[in-house]
Amino acid sequence: MAGFASYLLFVAGLMTGLGVIVFTLVDRWDAILAALAGEQIPHRAQVVSRHVVRMRPKARTYRPVPSRQQIRRAAA
C-alpha cells in the first residue's frame, strides 16, 4: 500500500512539473517563435500596482477628552 501511495505521489509531482512546463511554453509562445525566426523578442511590460494600501485608523469626530485648544480657551 505504501508503495502505491508513493507511486501516486511521484506521478502527481511529474504531472505538476509537466503542467508548469506546458503552461510556460504556451504563455511565451510569441517569444519562442520570434527567437526561432531570429527576430526581436517582444517585450512585455510588467504589471505593477502603484497604489499602496496603508492601514490608517478612522478619523474620529468625537473625542472623549477636550482638545488642547479647548483647554486653553477655558483657562483664559
C-alpha positions as a Markdown table, in Angstrom:
| # | Residue | x | y | z |
|---|---|---|---|---|
| 1 | Met | 0.0 | 0.0 | 0.0 |
| 2 | Ala | 2.8 | 2.4 | 0.8 |
| 3 | Gly | 4.5 | 1.7 | -2.5 |
| 4 | Phe | 1.3 | 2.5 | -4.4 |
| 5 | Ala | 0.9 | 5.8 | -2.4 |
| 6 | Ser | 4.5 | 6.8 | -3.2 |
| 7 | Tyr | 3.9 | 5.9 | -6.8 |
| 8 | Leu | 0.8 | 8.2 | -6.9 |
| 9 | Leu | 2.8 | 11.0 | -5.2 |
| 10 | Phe | 5.5 | 10.6 | -7.8 |
| 11 | Val | 3.1 | 10.7 | -10.7 |
| 12 | Ala | 1.3 | 13.7 | -9.3 |
| 13 | Gly | 4.6 | 15.6 | -9.0 |
| 14 | Leu | 5.5 | 14.6 | -12.5 |
| 15 | Met | 2.2 | 15.8 | -13.9 |
| 16 | Thr | 2.5 | 19.1 | -11.9 |
| 17 | Gly | 6.0 | 19.7 | -13.4 |
| 18 | Leu | 4.8 | 18.8 | -16.9 |
| 19 | Gly | 1.9 | 21.2 | -16.4 |
| 20 | Val | 4.2 | 24.1 | -15.4 |
| 21 | Ile | 6.4 | 23.5 | -18.4 |
| 22 | Val | 3.5 | 23.4 | -20.8 |
| 23 | Phe | 2.0 | 26.5 | -19.3 |
| 24 | Thr | 5.3 | 28.4 | -19.6 |
| 25 | Leu | 5.6 | 27.3 | -23.3 |
| 26 | Val | 2.1 | 28.4 | -24.1 |
| 27 | Asp | 2.4 | 31.6 | -22.2 |
| 28 | Arg | 5.6 | 32.7 | -24.0 |
| 29 | Trp | 4.8 | 31.2 | -27.4 |
| 30 | Asp | 5.3 | 34.6 | -29.1 |
| 31 | Ala | 8.8 | 35.0 | -27.7 |
| 32 | Ile | 9.7 | 31.4 | -28.6 |
| 33 | Leu | 8.6 | 31.9 | -32.3 |
| 34 | Ala | 10.4 | 35.2 | -32.5 |
| 35 | Ala | 13.6 | 33.7 | -31.2 |
| 36 | Leu | 13.4 | 30.8 | -33.6 |
| 37 | Ala | 12.8 | 33.2 | -36.5 |
| 38 | Gly | 15.7 | 35.4 | -35.4 |
| 39 | Glu | 13.5 | 38.4 | -34.8 |
| 40 | Gln | 13.5 | 40.7 | -31.8 |
| 41 | Ile | 11.7 | 39.2 | -28.8 |
| 42 | Pro | 8.6 | 41.2 | -28.0 |
| 43 | His | 8.9 | 43.0 | -24.6 |
| 44 | Arg | 6.0 | 42.7 | -22.2 |
| 45 | Ala | 5.6 | 45.4 | -19.6 |
| 46 | Gln | 5.3 | 44.1 | -16.0 |
| 47 | Val | 2.1 | 44.8 | -14.3 |
| 48 | Val | 3.0 | 46.8 | -11.2 |
| 49 | Ser | 0.4 | 48.1 | -8.8 |
| 50 | Arg | 1.3 | 51.7 | -7.8 |
| 51 | His | -1.5 | 52.0 | -5.3 |
| 52 | Val | -0.1 | 51.5 | -1.9 |
| 53 | Val | -2.6 | 50.5 | 0.7 |
| 54 | Arg | -1.9 | 51.8 | 4.2 |
| 55 | Met | -3.8 | 50.9 | 7.3 |
| 56 | Arg | -4.9 | 54.1 | 8.9 |
| 57 | Pro | -7.2 | 54.5 | 11.8 |
| 58 | Lys | -10.6 | 56.0 | 11.1 |
| 59 | Ala | -10.7 | 59.8 | 11.8 |
| 60 | Arg | -12.9 | 60.3 | 14.9 |
| 61 | Thr | -15.1 | 63.3 | 15.0 |
| 62 | Tyr | -15.9 | 62.7 | 18.7 |
| 63 | Arg | -13.1 | 62.9 | 21.2 |
| 64 | Pro | -13.8 | 61.8 | 24.8 |
| 65 | Val | -11.3 | 64.4 | 26.2 |
| 66 | Pro | -11.1 | 68.1 | 25.4 |
| 67 | Ser | -8.5 | 69.2 | 22.9 |
| 68 | Arg | -5.6 | 71.5 | 23.9 |
| 69 | Gln | -7.2 | 74.4 | 22.2 |
| 70 | Gln | -10.4 | 73.9 | 24.3 |
| 71 | Ile | -8.4 | 73.7 | 27.5 |
| 72 | Arg | -6.5 | 76.9 | 26.7 |
| 73 | Arg | -9.8 | 78.7 | 25.9 |
| 74 | Ala | -11.3 | 77.5 | 29.2 |
| 75 | Ala | -8.3 | 78.6 | 31.1 |
| 76 | Ala | -8.2 | 82.1 | 29.6 |
